[in-house]
Amino acid sequence: MGATRLRARFERYSAGLLLALGAAGIGVLLWMLIRVNKGHFNAEYYVPVENVGLYWHLVDLVWIFLFPTLYLL
């Protein structure tokens, strides 16, 4: 397998991973929005909201490192 084909495959799989992470993140954010509107969280119970925020920042970090790797190198 040539280097060009290997790079193209890496780019395709990396973009697919980012798409899957982003779609899952948007889904979880919408699910959390529904739960917040129903009043499931308060000042004592907020850990799921915090965990969703941490997951979304993980998606941001993947994007921050993946974009330069794929398109700037």
VOPAMAR-165150 format. One record per residue: residue in one letter; y, z, x of N, C-alpha, C in turn; residue number from 1. Coordinates in steps of 0.05 Angstrom, whole numbers, plus 5000, padded with zeros to 4 digits. Layout:
// VOPAMAR-165150
REC   r    nc2    nc3    nc1   cac2   cac3   cac1    cc2    cc3    cc1     k
REC   A      Y      Z      X      Y      Z      X      Y      Z      X   NUM
...
***
This chain:
// VOPAMAR-165150
REC   r    nc2    nc3    nc1   cac2   cac3   cac1    cc2    cc3    cc1     k
REC   M   4976   5000   5017   5000   5000   5000   5025   5000   5018     1
REC   G   5043   4982   5012   5067   4980   5029   5087   5002   5023     2
REC   A   5105   5005   5042   5125   5027   5040   5143   5022   5015     3
REC   T   5149   4997   5010   5166   4991   4987   5153   4998   4961     4
REC   R   5128   4992   4958   5113   4999   4933   5110   5029   4931     5
REC   L   5106   5042   4953   5103   5072   4953   5129   5084   4944     6
REC   R   5152   5075   4955   5178   5086   4947   5183   5080   4918     7
REC   A   5177   5057   4908   5181   5050   4880   5164   5068   4862     8
REC   R   5140   5074   4870   5123   5091   4854   5134   5120   4855     9
REC   F   5143   5129   4878   5155   5156   4880   5179   5158   4862    10
REC   E   5197   5138   4862   5220   5138   4845   5213   5139   4816    11
REC   R   5193   5123   4808   5185   5122   4780   5174   5149   4771    12
REC   Y   5156   5161   4787   5145   5187   4779   5166   5209   4779    13
REC   S   5184   5208   4799   5205   5229   4800   5223   5226   4776    14
REC   A   5231   5202   4768   5248   5198   4745   5233   5207   4719    15
REC   G   5207   5202   4718   5191   5210   4695   5190   5241   4694    16
REC   L   5187   5254   4717   5186   5283   4717   5213   5294   4707    17
REC   L   5234   5283   4717   5261   5292   4708   5265   5288   4678    18
REC   L   5256   5265   4668   5258   5260   4640   5242   5280   4623    19
REC   A   5217   5286   4633   5201   5305   4618   5213   5333   4619    20
REC   L   5224   5341   4642   5236   5368   4644   5261   5369   4626    21
REC   G   5277   5348   4626   5301   5347   4610   5295   5348   4580    22
REC   A   5275   5332   4572   5267   5331   4544   5256   5358   4535    23
REC   A   5240   5371   4552   5230   5397   4545   5253   5417   4544    24
REC   G   5272   5415   4562   5294   5433   4562   5311   5431   4537    25
REC   I   5316   5406   4528   5332   5402   4504   5317   5412   4480    26
REC   G   5291   5408   4479   5275   5419   4457   5275   5449   4456    27
REC   V   5273   5462   4479   5274   5491   4480   5302   5502   4472    28
REC   L   5323   5488   4481   5350   5496   4474   5354   5494   4444    29
REC   L   5344   5472   4431   5347   5470   4402   5331   5491   4388    30
REC   W   5307   5497   4398   5291   5518   4386   5305   5545   4388    31
REC   M   5317   5550   4411   5332   5575   4415   5356   5576   4397    32
REC   L   5370   5554   4393   5393   5553   4375   5385   5561   4347    33
REC   I   5362   5551   4338   5353   5558   4311   5347   5588   4309    34
REC   R   5334   5598   4330   5328   5627   4329   5353   5644   4331    35
REC   V   5373   5636   4346   5398   5651   4348   5412   5651   4321    36
REC   N   5412   5628   4307   5425   5626   4281   5411   5643   4260    37
REC   K   5385   5648   4264   5370   5665   4245   5373   5694   4252    38
REC   G   5387   5701   4274   5392   5728   4281   5369   5742   4295    39
REC   H   5352   5728   4309   5329   5740   4322   5337   5756   4347    40
REC   F   5361   5753   4357   5369   5766   4382   5393   5784   4378    41
REC   N   5395   5805   4394   5417   5823   4393   5423   5834   4421    42
REC   A   5439   5854   4424   5447   5864   4450   5423   5877   4465    43
REC   E   5403   5886   4450   5380   5899   4463   5358   5878   4469    44
REC   Y   5356   5857   4454   5335   5837   4457   5347   5809   4461    45
REC   Y   5350   5802   4487   5362   5776   4493   5347   5761   4515    46
REC   V   5324   5772   4524   5310   5761   4547   5302   5732   4542    47
REC   P   5292   5723   4519   5285   5695   4515   5309   5677   4519    48
REC   V   5333   5685   4511   5357   5669   4514   5363   5666   4544    49
REC   E   5360   5688   4559   5365   5687   4587   5344   5670   4602    50
REC   N   5319   5671   4593   5298   5655   4606   5303   5625   4601    51
REC   V   5312   5618   4577   5318   5590   4572   5341   5580   4589    52
REC   G   5361   5597   4593   5383   5590   4611   5374   5587   4640    53
REC   L   5356   5604   4649   5345   5601   4676   5329   5575   4678    54
REC   Y   5313   5568   4658   5298   5542   4658   5317   5519   4660    55
REC   W   5339   5520   4645   5358   5498   4645   5371   5495   4673    56
REC   H   5376   5517   4686   5387   5516   4713   5366   5505   4733    57
REC   L   5341   5510   4728   5319   5498   4744   5320   5468   4742    58
REC   V   5324   5458   4717   5326   5429   4713   5350   5419   4728    59
REC   D   5372   5433   4727   5396   5425   4743   5390   5423   4772    60
REC   L   5376   5443   4783   5369   5442   4812   5352   5419   4819    61
REC   V   5332   5413   4802   5315   5389   4807   5332   5364   4807    62
REC   W   5351   5362   4789   5368   5338   4788   5386   5337   4813    63
REC   I   5397   5360   4821   5415   5360   4845   5400   5351   4870    64
REC   F   5375   5358   4873   5360   5350   4897   5347   5323   4894    65
REC   L   5340   5316   4869   5326   5290   4865   5345   5266   4866    66
REC   F   5369   5269   4856   5388   5247   4856   5395   5237   4884    67
REC   P   5403   5255   4902   5408   5245   4929   5383   5233   4943    68
REC   T   5360   5246   4938   5336   5236   4950   5329   5208   4942    69
REC   L   5332   5202   4916   5325   5176   4906   5346   5154   4911    70
REC   Y   5371   5161   4907   5391   5140   4906   5410   5139   4930    71
REC   L   5412   5160   4946   5431   5160   4968   5417   5157   4995    72
REC   L   5391   5161   4996   5377   5157   5022   5365   5130   5024    73
***
